[in-house]
Amino acid sequence: MIPVRILGTASLQPGPSVTTEALCARVGRDAHEVLSKTGILTRHFAPPEMKTADVAAQALRGALDAAGLEARALRRIICVSSMGGDVTTPATANRVAAALGLAGSCDAMDLSNACMGFLSAFDVAARSVATGLGPVGIVSVELLSRTTTPEDPRPYLVLGDAAAAAVLGAARPGEGVLGVSLGNDGTLPPDVVLENPHATGKPERMRFLTPNKAMTRVALEALMRAAHSVLAEAQVALSEVEWVLTHQPNGRMLDAVMDALGMRAERGVRVVDTVGSVGSASLPTALDRLLRTRPVKAGDRILMVGVGAGVAHGAVLYRVGG
């Protein structure tokens, strides 16, 4: 077990809510059909002037408040994003630290692993805390609306903007990460791509390269493999897990994962219907909602399962302390 405690979480949706009906009207698509396929009612689009670092800092402040900590308590900040931050270099985490009033007091870095970014950062943060470098603030911020265009409706109709944060610190007896399973299969055909404009020499947008059914099949197989692997490592039966949080690119995928795991819907938290597909911010948004709105108690196990472009996949099994 990796001894670590989730001290506090927070999540936010920057900018106004935008309905699926409104977007479908812009691109000439049938709203009822899109709603049926995606399960997304609304998502949020951040205004153009809003900075990634400012959104990240707001979310991390919320997690620090929930943890009862001042920003100066942090020893490390990990900023996660699928699309990059406000600048290519330096790391956006530097600007997040500056927005929190920190100067020379903690480490700050960016981490990118598509929709798996939060779980990858959670693993790094947990191991940092376990070896004495904590508390660690993780913040995932995705302003994905800036990577889409109405001319390509498929990503435009599902992607949204969100940020979520978690602060990890020293564990109390009996709590921490019971198991971790992380993997990648780069031999599979590319599924979701945002090209580097420095390499292509032109503005780039998020593109979905694989048909929906194929993406769903590959993602579901990867999620199941990760879930069963981490449970085997922890020697915990799926029936013993109280809560399951999974990456939510759309409502159908969420339902398919819960069905494949044999889990009732109330043992998870649905966020995709109101926030849309928000990349690496999906899992931490669900984690924040779980800890704030559900009767999570000492000893409960939370299975977090993710998948992302690459194909990156993984799972973390966390036990709540008293």
N, C-alpha and C positions, 0 to 999 in steps of 0.2 A: 504494500500500500504506500502511496505517496501522501504523507501527512500535509494536508492543506485545507483551508477553510474558505468558503465563499463568504466574504465579509459583507458585501453589499452589491446590489445591481441597480441598473436604471436603463430606461429606453425612451426614445422619442422619435417622432415623425416630423421632420422639418417641412415647413411650407404648408400650403392649403391641401385639403383633401380633394381628389379628382375622381369622379365616378367612371365606371366602365362605360355607362351609357354616353357620357360626354365624349370620351375618346373614340368610341365606335362611330359616333356621329361625324367626327372629324375625318375618319378614314373610310367611311362607307361600309362598315361591317355591321352585321346583325348582333345587337347587344345581347339578346337572349341566348344565342348560340355561343358567344364568347363567355358569358357568365356560366353557362352549363359546362363548358370545357375547362375553364380555369378556376372557377370558384372564387374569383376576385371581384369584390363589390367596389372597393375603393383602394386608392393608393395615394401617396403624397409626393408632390413635386416641389423641391426646394427652389426658392427664387434665385435668379442668376447671380445676384450679389452675395449670396451666402457662401462662406468659405468652409471647406471641409474641416479644417483645424478648429474653427469656432464651434461647429456642430459637435465634433468629437469632444472638445473641452466641456461643452454643456452636458453631454451624456456622462462623461467621467466625473464631473462635479456631482451629478445626481447619485452615482454609485458611491462616491466618497461620503456624501451626506447620509446615505443609507447605512454605510459602515461606521458612521460616527467618527470619521477621520478627517484631518486637515490634509490638503494636497502635499504639504511638505513631508508627510509621513511616507510617501511613496519612494521606493528605491528603484523602481523600473516602470516605464510606460511602454506598452506595445500597442501600436496603432495598426489596425487591420483594414485593408480595403482591396477590393477586386480591381478597381479602375485607377489606382494611384491617387495621390493627394492633390494638394493645390499646386505643387511643383514636382518635377521629376527628382530633383535633388536640391537641398538636403531632405532627410526624412521628415514627413509631416509630423511625426511624433515630437520633433524638436519644437514645432510651433504650438502643438498641444501643451507641452510643458511650459512654454513661455506664456500661453494664455492662462495657465493656472498659477502664474507668478513664480515658477520654479527656475532657478538659475544655478547650475553647477551642483545640484543636490541629488540628482538621480539620473540613471541611464534612460535613454529614449530611443526607440527604434521602430521601423515599419516592418510589417510582415504581410506577404501576399501569397495566398494559396487558393484563389477563387473562392467558391462558397464554403470551402473547408477551412478558411482562414481563422475563424474564431476557435475551433477545436484545436488547430495547430498551435495557436497562441496560448490557449488554455493549458496545453501540455507543457509548453516552454515556461509559462508562468508558474505552474505547479512545481516543476522541478527547480525553478529558481528559489521559490519559497522554501522548499524542502532542504535546500543547501544553504539557507541563511540569507538569501537576497530577497527580502520582502518587507512590506507589502508590494504587490505588483498590480498595476492598473492595466486592464485590457479594454480597449475601446474599438469597436468595429463600426465604421461609418461608410455608407454606400449612397452616393448620389448618382444612381444609375440612370435617372431620367436624362442626364447630360450625355449619355452614350447612345441614346435612341433618337429616332426620327419618324414622323408619321409615314414617310415613304416606305418604311420597312415595318409593317404593322405587327409582325409576330413578337419581337421584343418590346415594341412600343406599348402594346396593350397589356403587358404583364409586369414590366419592371417598375420599381418605385424607389423612393428614398427613405432611408431610416438610419438610425444610429442606436447602439446599445453598448453598455459597459458593465464590467464586473471587476471588483477588487478582491484579490486573493491574498490571504495572510496565513499566519501560523495556526496550525490545527489544535483542536482540543482532543482529548483521548477518544479514539474510535472513529474519527472522521477523516475523510480524505478520498483520494482517487483509488478505487479498488482495482481498476484495470484500464489499460489504454491499448487501442489497436489502430494503427495508422498505416495507410498504404497508398499506392499509386500504380496506375497502369497506363503509361504513356504510349503503349503500342496500339491502343484503340484509336479509331478515327477521331479527328477533332470534332467537338460538339458545339462548344460556345467559344467564340474568339473575339477579342478586342485587340487588334493589331497595334503595334507601336508606331506612331506617326513619324518618329525619327528614322525608322527603318523603311517605311513605305513612302515617305515624303508627301503625305496627304492627310487631311483630317480623317479620323477613323471612328466607326460606330460599332456597337456591340452587334455581333451577327450570330444567329443560330444556324449551324451548318448541317445538323442531323434532324431527320423527321421526328416528330413528337413521340411516336410509338417506340422508335429505336432508342431515343434518349431515355424514355421512361424505363424500358427494359434494362438498359445498362446501369442506370442509376439505382434501380430497385435491387438488382443483383449485387451491386457494390455495397449498398446499405445493409442488406441482409448478411453479407459476408463479414462486414465490420461488426455488426451487432453480435452475431454468434461467436466471433473470435474473441471479443472483449469479455463476454459472459463466460466463455470457457477458461480464459486466463484468470478471471476472478473467482471461478468455481461457484458461480451464482446462476440459478435457474431463472429463465425469463419470467416464470410465474411468481418469483420472489421480488421482482422489480416493481416498485410502486408507481414510478412516473417515467414516461418515455417522451423525449423531445427529439424531433427530427427536422432536418432541413425541409423547408416548405416552398418549393418553386411554384407550386400551384395546388389547388384543393384536391384534385384527383390523385396527385402523387402522395399527398399526405394520407388520404384515405387508403391508398394502395399499401403504403408502408405499414400503417396500423393494422390493416387486415392481414398482411403477410406475417406480422408479429403476433397476431391473435390478441391484440390489445383493444380494449374498449376505448371509444373516443374520449371519455371523461378522464382517462389516465394520461392524456396529453393536453396540449394547449394549442388551439387553432389561432394563428395570427395572420395567415396569408389572405384571409377574406377582407381584412381592413387595411393591410399595409402593402399587399402585393408581393411580388417576388423581389426580395431585397438582399440577395447574395449572402455574404458572410454575416450580415446583421440579422438574419432570420433566426438562427439558433439562440443567440443571446437575448433577442427580443422575447422569444418564447420562454427562456429561462427567467427573465425578469417578471413576466406575467405569471408564471408558475409560482414563484416565491412570494409574489404580492397578493395573489388572488386565490390560491388553493391551500388546503389544510396540510401543508408539508410539515412533518414532525421529525423529531430526532430519530435517527436510525433508518429513515427512508432512503431508498436508493433511486438515483436519477440517472437514467440511461440517455446520453446525448449522442445522436448518430448523424453523421453528415456525409455529403458527397458534393463534389464540385468538378468543374472542367479540369481536364488533365489526363486521365480521370483520377482525381484525388478522392479518397474516402477514408472514413475512420469513425471511431466511437470512443467515448469516455464514460466510465461508470463511476459515479460519485456517491458517497454515502454522507448524509447530513448528520452533523453533530448535535449534541444537546445544548 
